[in-house]
Amino acid sequence: IVAALFHVLETSVASWLSIVLALAILFIAGVYFGRYGKQNPIKKGLRMMGFGVIAFAAGYLIQILL
């Protein structure tokens, strides 16, 4: 979104880019926590990313309803 403010990217492209980056960061954090907690890192990363998708979908649906 910051890139759109400086006219580097269009708003729609910057929005999708921020969503992808947020999901990637959630996956990386899940992998880290999985390794730290001696669990399956890929499974933990996908789980964290899944919660991010659920949170995004809930926010998007609330936006549509309002």
All heavy atoms as an XYZ file, in Angstrom:
506
protein
N       0.837     -1.190      0.000
C       0.000      0.000      0.000
C       0.875      1.245      0.000
O       0.532      2.236     -0.615
C      -0.954     -0.012      1.222
C      -1.847     -1.246      1.212
C      -1.759      1.236      1.312
C      -2.883     -1.285      0.131
N       1.998      1.207      0.689
C       2.889      2.364      0.729
C       3.412      2.664     -0.666
O       3.551      3.825     -1.053
C       4.051      2.124      1.718
C       5.066      3.246      1.660
C       3.515      1.965      3.122
N       3.666      1.608     -1.460
C       4.157      1.817     -2.822
C       3.129      2.563     -3.666
O       3.489      3.347     -4.541
C       4.503      0.479     -3.463
N       1.852      2.346     -3.397
C       0.810      3.052     -4.144
C       0.786      4.533     -3.777
O       0.484      5.387     -4.620
C      -0.551      2.421     -3.873
N       1.103      4.856     -2.531
C       1.108      6.256     -2.113
C       2.194      7.053     -2.841
O       2.024      8.236     -3.101
C       1.308      6.366     -0.603
C       0.166      5.818      0.257
C       0.549      5.866      1.733
C      -1.095      6.602      0.015
N       3.296      6.399     -3.138
C       4.389      7.070     -3.841
C       4.307      6.868     -5.348
O       5.259      7.147     -6.065
C       5.734      6.583     -3.313
C       5.971      6.967     -1.877
C       6.017      6.011     -0.889
C       6.132      8.300     -1.518
C       6.228      6.358      0.429
C       6.343      8.660     -0.199
C       6.387      7.684      0.778
N       3.172      6.346     -5.828
C       2.905      6.149     -7.254
C       3.916      5.221     -7.910
O       4.254      5.373     -9.082
C       2.845      7.490     -7.990
C       1.818      8.412     -7.430
N       0.474      8.166     -7.531
C       1.931      9.561     -6.722
C      -0.198      9.139     -6.932
N       0.664      9.994     -6.417
N       4.423      4.248     -7.140
C       5.318      3.237     -7.698
C       4.489      2.128     -8.331
O       4.831      1.629     -9.399
C       6.244      2.670     -6.603
C       7.110      1.551     -7.138
C       7.088      3.772     -6.009
N       3.399      1.762     -7.684
C       2.494      0.728     -8.179
C       1.059      1.241     -8.141
O       0.738      2.161     -7.389
C       2.576     -0.526     -7.301
C       3.893     -1.280     -7.262
C       3.821     -2.383     -6.220
C       4.211     -1.869     -8.610
N       0.214      0.610     -8.951
C      -1.204      0.925     -8.870
C      -1.755      0.394     -7.550
O      -1.203     -0.531     -6.958
C      -1.954      0.275    -10.028
C      -1.649      0.879    -11.376
C      -2.521      0.259    -12.453
O      -3.651     -0.165    -12.140
O      -2.060      0.203    -13.592
N      -2.850      0.948     -7.100
C      -3.417      0.572     -5.812
C      -3.810     -0.897     -5.772
O      -3.548     -1.588     -4.783
C      -4.641      1.443     -5.490
O      -4.261      2.814     -5.567
C      -5.181      1.148     -4.118
N      -4.422     -1.403     -6.830
C      -4.852     -2.808     -6.829
C      -3.650     -3.750     -6.789
O      -3.674     -4.756     -6.074
C      -5.714     -3.105     -8.052
O      -4.977     -2.894     -9.241
N      -2.596     -3.424     -7.525
C      -1.392     -4.253     -7.516
C      -0.722     -4.195     -6.149
O      -0.298     -5.218     -5.601
C      -0.405     -3.800     -8.624
C       0.899     -4.575     -8.538
C      -1.035     -3.965     -9.992
N      -0.651     -3.016     -5.565
C      -0.034     -2.863     -4.247
C      -0.838     -3.605     -3.183
O      -0.265     -4.196     -2.258
C       0.086     -1.385     -3.891
N      -2.165     -3.621     -3.313
C      -3.006     -4.336     -2.341
C      -2.753     -5.834     -2.399
O      -2.572     -6.486     -1.365
C      -4.480     -4.065     -2.610
O      -4.768     -2.709     -2.418
N      -2.756     -6.394     -3.608
C      -2.500     -7.831     -3.747
C      -1.073     -8.190     -3.330
O      -0.847     -9.239     -2.726
C      -2.784     -8.300     -5.169
C      -4.255     -8.396     -5.428
C      -5.014     -7.580     -6.209
C      -5.160     -9.351     -4.870
N      -6.319     -7.971     -6.169
C      -6.439     -9.050     -5.363
C      -5.007    -10.424     -3.999
C      -7.560     -9.801     -5.016
C      -6.128    -11.167     -3.661
C      -7.388    -10.850     -4.167
N      -0.134     -7.320     -3.616
C       1.244     -7.559     -3.204
C       1.356     -7.581     -1.679
O       2.055     -8.434     -1.117
C       2.169     -6.493     -3.791
C       3.651     -6.637     -3.482
C       4.198     -7.928     -4.052
C       4.414     -5.447     -4.030
N       0.652     -6.697     -1.010
C       0.697     -6.675      0.453
C       0.050     -7.929      1.042
O       0.519     -8.450      2.057
C       0.029     -5.419      0.998
O      -1.355     -5.448      0.797
N      -0.989     -8.446      0.411
C      -1.622     -9.679      0.880
C      -0.667    -10.856      0.734
O      -0.492    -11.659      1.657
C      -2.938     -9.936      0.120
C      -3.978     -8.881      0.481
C      -3.469    -11.343      0.390
C      -5.185     -8.868     -0.415
N      -0.022    -10.949     -0.419
C       0.932    -12.038     -0.656
C       2.106    -11.954      0.320
O       2.530    -12.973      0.882
C       1.413    -12.017     -2.123
C       2.573    -12.965     -2.337
C       0.271    -12.360     -3.055
N       2.628    -10.754      0.533
C       3.740    -10.592      1.471
C       3.325    -10.943      2.899
O       4.093    -11.584      3.631
C       4.282     -9.166      1.412
C       5.120     -8.816      0.188
C       5.468     -7.336      0.196
C       6.366     -9.651      0.145
N       2.123    -10.553      3.301
C       1.644    -10.882      4.647
C       1.517    -12.389      4.831
O       1.924    -12.932      5.864
C       0.310    -10.188      4.911
N       0.987    -13.084      3.816
C       0.860    -14.537      3.908
C       2.228    -15.209      3.928
O       2.432    -16.195      4.647
C       0.008    -15.071      2.762
C      -1.469    -14.696      2.814
C      -2.190    -15.193      1.579
C      -2.116    -15.229      4.077
N       3.169    -14.682      3.151
C       4.528    -15.236      3.158
C       5.186    -15.053      4.519
O       5.849    -15.969      5.035
C       5.367    -14.581      2.059
N       4.992    -13.897      5.121
C       5.565    -13.645      6.450
C       4.924    -14.565      7.484
O       5.614    -15.102      8.362
C       5.411    -12.165      6.823
C       6.340    -11.322      5.958
C       5.695    -11.934      8.301
C       6.097     -9.833      6.037
N       3.615    -14.785      7.392
C       2.958    -15.715      8.303
C       3.497    -17.131      8.129
O       3.710    -17.853      9.109
C       1.443    -15.702      8.084
C       0.691    -14.518      8.666
C      -0.762    -14.547      8.197
C       0.761    -14.536     10.175
N       3.736    -17.542      6.887
C       4.288    -18.873      6.637
C       5.686    -19.001      7.233
O       5.999    -19.986      7.907
C       4.317    -19.166      5.133
C       4.905    -20.514      4.819
C       4.156    -21.663      5.012
C       6.196    -20.633      4.343
C       4.688    -22.909      4.729
C       6.739    -21.871      4.064
C       5.976    -23.016      4.253
N       6.521    -18.002      7.003
C       7.887    -18.026      7.542
C       7.876    -18.047      9.066
O       8.643    -18.784      9.693
C       8.694    -16.837      6.987
C       8.929    -17.023      5.491
C      10.015    -16.675      7.725
C       9.464    -15.797      4.782
N       6.988    -17.262      9.668
C       6.870    -17.260     11.129
C       6.414    -18.631     11.626
O       6.916    -19.127     12.643
C       5.904    -16.176     11.585
N       5.483    -19.267     10.923
C       5.025    -20.599     11.303
C       6.124    -21.635     11.206
O       6.246    -22.512     12.073
N       6.941    -21.541     10.159
C       8.074    -22.460     10.022
C       9.042    -22.261     11.178
O       9.530    -23.228     11.782
C       8.781    -22.260      8.663
C      10.117    -22.988      8.628
C       7.888    -22.734      7.527
N       9.312    -21.021     11.519
C      10.217    -20.736     12.631
C       9.665    -21.304     13.938
O      10.382    -21.972     14.692
C      10.430    -19.228     12.757
C      11.214    -18.840     13.993
C      12.587    -19.012     14.056
C      10.556    -18.323     15.103
C      13.295    -18.678     15.188
C      11.251    -17.976     16.243
C      12.625    -18.150     16.278
O      13.330    -17.821     17.408
N       8.389    -21.044     14.221
C       7.789    -21.544     15.452
C       7.714    -23.068     15.459
O       7.822    -23.698     16.514
C       6.402    -20.946     15.682
C       6.429    -19.504     16.060
C       5.593    -18.594     15.434
C       7.290    -19.042     17.032
C       5.615    -17.257     15.779
C       7.319    -17.702     17.386
C       6.476    -16.815     16.758
N       7.500    -23.667     14.287
C       7.480    -25.121     14.204
C       8.837    -25.722     14.532
O       8.927    -26.737     15.227
N       9.895    -25.116     14.028
C      11.235    -25.604     14.347
C      11.569    -25.371     15.809
O      12.162    -26.228     16.462
C      12.279    -24.904     13.480
C      12.267    -25.368     12.060
C      13.371    -24.720     11.283
N      13.321    -25.161      9.904
C      14.031    -24.626      8.937
N      14.850    -23.621      9.195
N      13.931    -25.088      7.710
N      11.202    -24.217     16.322
C      11.487    -23.866     17.716
C      10.724    -24.785     18.666
O      11.257    -25.195     19.697
C      11.125    -22.410     17.974
C      11.438    -21.925     19.365
C      12.750    -21.728     19.772
C      10.412    -21.680     20.269
C      13.040    -21.289     21.056
C      10.684    -21.245     21.547
C      11.998    -21.049     21.938
O      12.283    -20.623     23.204
N       9.487    -25.109     18.322
C       8.660    -25.954     19.172
C       8.787    -27.433     18.859
O       8.003    -28.237     19.352
N       9.733    -27.812     17.990
C       9.975    -29.205     17.617
C       8.727    -29.876     17.051
O       8.398    -31.013     17.382
C      10.536    -29.989     18.798
C      11.855    -29.439     19.302
C      12.508    -30.372     20.274
C      13.709    -29.811     20.969
N      14.676    -29.080     20.277
N       8.031    -29.128     16.186
C       6.874    -29.649     15.474
C       7.208    -29.657     13.988
O       8.284    -29.222     13.580
C       5.645    -28.789     15.736
C       5.215    -28.770     17.184
C       4.060    -27.814     17.419
O       3.672    -27.052     16.538
N       3.505    -27.852     18.619
N       6.297    -30.131     13.173
C       6.495    -30.127     11.729
C       6.449    -28.684     11.228
O       5.399    -28.037     11.278
C       5.409    -30.960     11.054
C       5.607    -31.090      9.561
O       6.456    -30.432      8.976
N       4.819    -31.959      8.964
N       7.587    -28.137     10.738
C       7.611    -26.717     10.363
C       6.706    -26.373      9.175
O       6.069    -25.314      9.182
C       9.072    -26.447     10.031
C       9.777    -27.724     10.076
C       8.883    -28.762     10.636
N       6.624    -27.258      8.184
C       5.780    -26.968      7.017
C       4.307    -26.950      7.430
O       3.544    -26.060      7.033
C       6.021    -28.008      5.899
C       7.491    -28.001      5.465
C       5.104    -27.755      4.717
C       7.957    -26.701      4.857
N       3.919    -27.928      8.232
C       2.530    -27.986      8.694
C       2.181    -26.755      9.526
O       1.108    -26.164      9.366
C       2.330    -29.262      9.512
C       0.915    -29.512      9.931
C       0.808    -30.839     10.667
C      -0.591    -31.076     11.177
N      -0.674    -32.337     11.939
N       3.087    -26.356     10.400
C       2.854    -25.177     11.240
C       2.787    -23.908     10.382
O       1.956    -23.034     10.620
C       3.974    -25.068     12.268
C       3.732    -24.064     13.345
C       2.739    -24.574     14.353
C       2.794    -23.710     15.580
N       1.859    -24.114     16.595
N       3.662    -23.809      9.358
C       3.644    -22.650      8.469
C       2.355    -22.557      7.674
O       1.770    -21.481      7.530
N       1.902    -23.697      7.156
C       0.647    -23.702      6.407
C      -0.539    -23.381      7.308
O      -1.491    -22.719      6.885
C       0.452    -25.061      5.725
C       1.390    -25.349      4.565
C       1.205    -26.785      4.083
C       1.190    -24.366      3.437
N      -0.466    -23.843      8.548
C      -1.544    -23.551      9.492
C      -1.628    -22.052      9.789
O      -2.716    -21.471      9.794
C      -1.302    -24.334     10.776
C      -2.424    -24.269     11.748
C      -2.127    -25.162     12.932
N      -3.284    -25.269     13.779
C      -3.291    -25.882     14.939
N      -2.195    -26.457     15.363
N      -4.373    -25.932     15.653
N      -0.479    -21.432     10.022
C      -0.475    -19.982     10.284
C      -0.969    -19.224      9.052
O      -1.712    -18.251      9.163
C       0.926    -19.507     10.666
C       1.390    -20.056     11.976
S       1.755    -18.957     13.327
C       2.155    -17.422     12.700
N      -0.545    -19.671      7.868
C      -0.976    -19.023      6.645
C      -2.489    -19.200      6.448
O      -3.178    -18.284      6.006
C      -0.211    -19.590      5.452
C      -0.297    -18.748      4.214
S       0.864    -19.255      2.941
C       0.208    -20.808      2.452
N      -3.000    -20.365      6.808
C      -4.440    -20.613      6.719
C      -5.231    -19.681      7.619
O      -6.285    -19.160      7.224
N      -4.722    -19.452      8.838
C      -5.397    -18.502      9.728
C      -5.367    -17.092      9.129
O      -6.321    -16.323      9.293
C      -4.756    -18.498     11.118
C      -5.124    -19.684     11.950
C      -4.140    -20.451     12.557
C      -6.446    -20.045     12.130
C      -4.470    -21.549     13.335
C      -6.795    -21.138     12.914
C      -5.798    -21.894     13.509
N      -4.286    -16.751      8.435
C      -4.217    -15.452      7.765
C      -5.256    -15.323      6.663
O      -5.881    -14.274      6.505
N      -5.447    -16.404      5.912
C      -6.456    -16.401      4.844
C      -7.856    -16.263      5.446
O      -8.688    -15.504      4.929
C      -6.335    -17.682      3.985
C      -7.523    -17.837      3.060
C      -5.047    -17.680      3.198
N      -8.107    -16.960      6.546
C      -9.412    -16.864      7.212
C      -9.646    -15.439      7.719
O     -10.741    -14.884      7.558
C      -9.512    -17.893      8.344
C      -9.578    -19.296      7.766
C     -10.721    -17.621      9.232
C      -9.433    -20.408      8.772
N      -8.619    -14.846      8.308
C      -8.752    -13.471      8.804
C      -8.997    -12.498      7.655
O      -9.815    -11.575      7.763
C      -7.504    -13.069      9.581
N      -8.293    -12.693      6.537
C      -8.498    -11.839      5.368
C      -9.917    -11.986      4.841
O     -10.590    -10.986      4.543
C      -7.487    -12.179      4.272
C      -7.795    -11.513      2.962
C      -7.525    -10.168      2.779
C      -8.366    -12.220      1.925
C      -7.815     -9.540      1.579
C      -8.662    -11.606      0.721
C      -8.388    -10.261      0.544
N     -10.392    -13.223      4.723
C     -11.737    -13.468      4.204
C     -12.795    -12.851      5.115
O     -13.766    -12.257      4.631
C     -11.970    -14.967      4.039
N     -12.609    -12.976      6.430
C     -13.569    -12.384      7.368
C     -13.600    -10.866      7.232
O     -14.671    -10.258      7.188
C     -13.211    -12.783      8.799
N     -12.433    -10.257      7.137
C     -12.378     -8.810      6.965
C     -12.994     -8.357      5.658
O     -13.688     -7.339      5.592
N     -12.747     -9.123      4.606
C     -13.308     -8.787      3.292
C     -14.835     -8.896      3.319
O     -15.533     -8.029      2.783
C     -12.715     -9.711      2.240
C     -13.138     -9.390      0.828
C     -12.606     -8.283      0.170
C     -14.072    -10.166      0.169
C     -12.998     -7.975     -1.125
C     -14.464     -9.871     -1.121
C     -13.924     -8.766     -1.765
O     -14.320     -8.472     -3.038
N     -15.364     -9.955      3.934
C     -16.812    -10.114      4.011
C     -17.455     -9.024      4.857
O     -18.542     -8.535      4.520
C     -17.152    -11.500      4.565
C     -16.857    -12.663      3.638
C     -17.101    -13.992      4.349
C     -17.687    -12.574      2.365
N     -16.809     -8.643      5.944
C     -17.346     -7.559      6.767
C     -17.371     -6.257      5.976
O     -18.326     -5.484      6.044
C     -16.527     -7.416      8.062
C     -16.796     -8.609      8.974
C     -16.844     -6.109      8.781
C     -15.891     -8.694     10.174
N     -16.337     -6.031      5.169
C     -16.280     -4.816      4.348
C     -17.432     -4.807      3.339
O     -18.046     -3.768      3.116
C     -14.953     -4.735      3.620
C     -14.862     -3.559      2.675
C     -13.637     -3.629      1.765
O     -12.923     -4.630      1.758
N     -13.422     -2.596      1.005
N     -17.719     -5.939      2.748
C     -18.798     -6.022      1.762
C     -20.157     -5.758      2.433
O     -21.009     -5.060      1.875
C     -18.798     -7.410      1.078
C     -17.607     -7.517      0.134
C     -20.093     -7.641      0.313
C     -17.459     -8.878     -0.501
N     -20.330     -6.311      3.648
C     -21.614     -6.151      4.336
C     -21.854     -4.717      4.807
O     -23.004     -4.292      4.943
C     -21.687     -7.110      5.521
C     -21.728     -8.587      5.154
C     -21.689     -9.441      6.411
C     -22.981     -8.905      4.344
N     -20.779     -3.987      5.073
C     -20.952     -2.616      5.533
C     -21.076     -1.742      4.328
O     -21.551     -0.733      4.202
C     -19.788     -2.179      6.402
C     -19.636     -2.946      7.719
C     -18.395     -2.451      8.455
C     -20.850     -2.744      8.597
